[in-house]
Amino acid sequence: MPDFAYEGCSVKAASLSVGYRNEGHFIDLFRRYYNFTPGELLRTKNVKKL
């Protein structure tokens, strides 16, 4: 699971930190890979680091 979910940073900050200038493109690719959006991940209360 991406570390940004545990570090409390925004989706925009996460996308910039991995080199995506376009937050929407980052969200689309994230959704394709993980089957949920970064925002959905951040709203999940039961996020546990593996």
ABEGO torsion letter per residue (X at the ends): XBAAAAAGBBAAAAAAAAGBABAAAAAAAAAAAAGBBAAAAAABAABBBX
